[in-house]
Amino acid sequence: MNTPPPPAAPRRPVRTAALAVAGVLLVAACSASGGNSDTTTDSVGKASGARYRITMVTHGAKGDAFWDLVRKGAEAAAAKDGVALTYASDSDGAGQAELVRDAVRDKVDGIAVTLAKPQAMQGPIAQAKAAGIPVVGLNSGIESWQPEGLLEYFGQDESVAGQAVGDKLDELKAKHAVCVIHERGNVALEARCAGVKKTFGGQTENLYVEGTDADATTAAITARLRQDPTIDEVVTNGAQFALIAVKSVKASGSSAKVATFDLNKDLVKAVQSGAVQFAVDQQPYLQGYLAVDGLWLYRTNGNISGGGVSPVLTGPAFVTKTNVAAVAKFAAGGTR
């Protein structure tokens, strides 16, 4: 898709159902029908008089602070560029795919999408391409964005990030790590834990938990720590899960340490206090910002970040007790 950008499609009214959702759910979320998935649709940016309409569709679960950061970055770019932005999410692959199809039917000017479950997104992405709608990837799917024909990708190479964590654990002289995966089938989480295993000199095992149930997650981690006192490191794949792991360590009587991928303001405090050893920051605010801004630049000036052949990496960066002060003020402001 490294071709000059197509002209903006003629404006037409948004489908009645989508307009009703956008009008009611400015900052609220609704539950998708069936299963345990959550669908959120927000309209932000300049809805009237905007030259372009862009939709961002992620797999983020409702109420997840990480995705709040992604959305804030997207909103900031939309405000700067004068774009009418719709943010939609569904943690279920089929639900996310339907949200992309909605955007295609609404003839938006660009779509930004996560590829946590790439197979589920193949069909709707092909439909977008057939309709002449440029699509960029963010956050998940660094191995899939080019095969799917996306213009650009903004995010972290999760395998590289995992390998960096494995090296870090060796530096800390850990011997037995549990890598907690809170969403089955998420390629990014699997890649992280596989990366840890690849470089870590000690023993590594994966622990699958139900990430949408905090109590069940706490119980699962606590039980595993009680079962095996040789576990001396718990690696989680989200800031909120690191805080859960801290509680589990205490409840189990374990001496294990906790480290995590991803960052939020509560996790910053945990790093400052030493409750969490370190966090790997992939800069979700930046991912959201660059995805929207990248689509705007493509539409207005034909720019393609990375030339369409290389991803734009936003991480990994280690946040430890020694450097956490540098990001603390931004985390307090809700952008890190």
N, C-alpha and C positions, 0 to 999 in steps of 0.2 A: 504493500500500500504506500510505497514511497513515490506518490504522484502528487501533482499540485492539488491543493484543497479544492473541493467542489464548491460552487456558490451556495450561499445559505438558502435553505429551502424556504418557500413562501410560508409565512405564518398562518397557522390555522388554529382554531380553538382546540384546547386539550380535551380529550375524551371526558364525557360528563363524570364518569366514575372517578377518574384520576383527579379531576378538578375538585370534586367533593372531598376526596381524601386530603389533597394539598391544602384546601381551605380550612379544614378542621384540625389537621395534625401539623400545625406549625412547629410545635416542640413536643408533641405527644406521640406515643407509639400504639399500634394496634396489633393484636395477635392474628397470625395467619391461620386459616382454617386447616385443621388436620395436623397431627404430629405435635412436636414441641417447639416448632420454629416460631420465631418472632419476626414480624415485618414492620419496618418503620419507614415512613415516607414523609420527608420534610421539604417544604419549598422555602428557599432562601435566595439571597441576591436580589436583583432588581427585576421583579416579575413583570412590570409593565414598561414598555419602551425599550427593552433590552434587545440588542442586535442578535445575540445568540442565546440558545437554550442548551444547557448541558446537564446530563443526568449522571450521578455517581451511584453505582450499585455495589454494595459490599456484602460480605458474609458475616458482618459484625452482629453479635447478639445484642438485644435490647438492654440498655443500662450499662454496657461495658465502657469503662472510662477510656480505654485505648481508642475505641472508635469515635468517641467524642472529640479526641484530639485530631483524628483524621478529618472529621467533618469541619472542625474549626479552621483547619488549614485550607480546606476547600472553600469555605465561606469567605475567608480572607482574600483568596485569589479571585473569587467571583465578584466581590465588592470592588476590588481594584480594576478588574477588567470590564465591569459593567455587564456581567453575565447573569442570566436568570438560571439559578442552580436548583436542581431537585436532588436531594439525597435520599436514597432508599436502601434498605438492607433486609436480608433474611438469612438466618443461620443455616437453613435447609437449602441444599443445592438446587432442588427443583423449584423452590420458591424464588431463589435468587435469579434463576434462569427466566422465570416468568416476568420478573421485574424488568429484566433487560428487554424482553419482548414487548412489554408495555412501552418502554422508551422508543423502541423501533416503530411501533404503531403510532406513537405521538409525533414522529418525524423530528426528533430533536436534532441539534447540530453536532452533538458529540456525546460519547459515552465513555466514562471511566469505570473500570470493573476490576474486582479482585478475582483471582483464579485459584482459590483454595481447593476447589473440586473441579479441575479443568474439564473433565468429560461432560459434566452437566452444562458447561457453558459453550460447548462447541456449536450447538445448533443456533442459539440466539446470537452468538457473535457472527456466525455466517450470515444470518438474516440481516444484521446491521451492515455488514460489508456489502451485501447485495443491494441494500437500500442506499448505499453511498454515504453512510454515517461513519466517520472516523472513530475508532475505539482505541483507548490506551489502557494499559494494565497498571495496577499498583498493589503493593503489599505482598501478595501471594501469587505464585505461578511464574517464577523467574525462568523455569525450564520450559514453560508452555507458551509464553507470550509471542515468541517468533513463529513457532509452528501454527499458532492460531491466526497469524497474520495481523497482530496488533501493531499500531504505529510505534509505540514507545512503552517503556516499562520503568516505573519508579518504585524502588524498594531496596530490600536487603537480600543478598545472596545467603539464604538460610543455611545452606551446607557450610559455607565459609564461616558464618557466624558460629555454628555449632562446633566446628573444628577449633575456632579461637577459644571457645569456652573449655573444650577438652584440654587445650594447652594451659589455660589458666588454672584449671583444677590440678594439673600436674605441678604447676608452680606452688600451689597451696598445699601440695603433698596429700591430697585426698586419695583414697584407696577404693572406695565403693560408692558409686553414684546411682541414684534413681532419677530418671528423667520422666517427669510427669506430663502426660499428654491428655489434654482436657477435651479434645474433639477428634473422634475417630474419623479417619479418611481425609484429614486436613494434610495436604502434601507438605506445607510449610513446617508444621510441627514435627512431622516424621523426619524431614530433612535435617532439622535442628538436632534432634536426638541422635540421628545417624552420624551427623558430623561430630558430636561429642564422643561417640563410641569410636570413631575413626582415629582420633588423636589422643584420647585419654589413655594413659598407661594402666589405669586401674580397671576394676570391673564396672560395667555399665548395664543397667537394665531399664526397660520402659515400664511405667505404671500408667495404665489407662483408667481415667476417672470420668465421671459425669460432670462436666464443667458447668452445666446449668444448675446444678444442685450443690450449693456451698457446703451444706451439712454432710452430704454423701462424700464429697471430695475430702473434707476434713477427716472423716471416719476412715476412708480408704488409705490415706497417707499415714494416719496414726497407726492403723493396723499393720501396715507393711513395716513401719519402723519398729514396732513391738516384736514382729516376727523375726526380724534380722538385725541384731544390734551391731553388726559389722558395717551397716550403712552409715557413712559419715558425711554424705553430701546429698541434698535434695535440690534438683534443678527443675524449675518450673518454667512454663511457657507464657506467662502473663503476670503482670504486677500483682493483681488480686490473688492469684494462686500462690504467689510467694508469701503473701501475708497469711494465707490459710496454712501454708506449710510451716510457718513460724509457730502458729498455734499447735499444729500437729506434733512438732518436735517437743514442745513443752508438755503436751498431754501424754505423749508416749514415754517420756523420761529419757529420750534419746539425746545424745551429744552431737548429733548431726548438724552441719551448717547448711544454710540456705543460700542459693544463688538463683538468678532468674534472667530470662529474656524479657525485655520491655520495661517501661518506666511510667510512673505517674506520680502525682504529688505525695500520695501516701507512701509510696515505695521510696521516694527520696528521703522521707523522714526515717524509714527503716534502715536505709543505708547509712544515714548520718548517725544513727544510734548504734549501728553495728549488728542489728538483728538480722540483716541481710548482707552478705559479703559483697556482692556486686550485682549490677544489672547491665544487660546489653541493650543499648538504646538504638533503635532503628529509625527514630525521629518520625513518628506517624503524622505529626502536624505538617512536616515537610512533604511527606508523600501525598497528602491530600491537596496541598497547595500546588505542587508541581504538576499533578495530574490535570487539574482544572486549567492552570496557566498554560500547560503544554498544548491542550486542545485549543485554547484561545489563540496561541501563537501560530498553530497550524492553520487555523481558519483565517487569521488576519494577515499572516506573512509567510505561510508555507514552511515554517520551521519544523524540524523533526529532531527532538533531543536524542543524542546518541546516534544520530544518522540512521535510525531504524535498525541498527545492527548490534548496538551495545546498550545494556540497561544503564539507567542513571541510578547509581547506588547511594542510598541514604544512611547506610550503616554497614558493619557494626561499629559501635563505639562503647568502650567500657566506662561505666560510672561506678566509682568506688568511693570509699570514705575520704580518700585523699583529694578527689576532684569534684565531689558532689556539690560543693558550695557554688561552683560555677554555673550549675543548671538549676539550683534550688529556686532562685527568684523567678525563673521562667516557668518552672513547674507550679509554683504558687499562683502564677497568673493564668494557669490552665492551657499553656501552649507546649509544655514538655512532659 
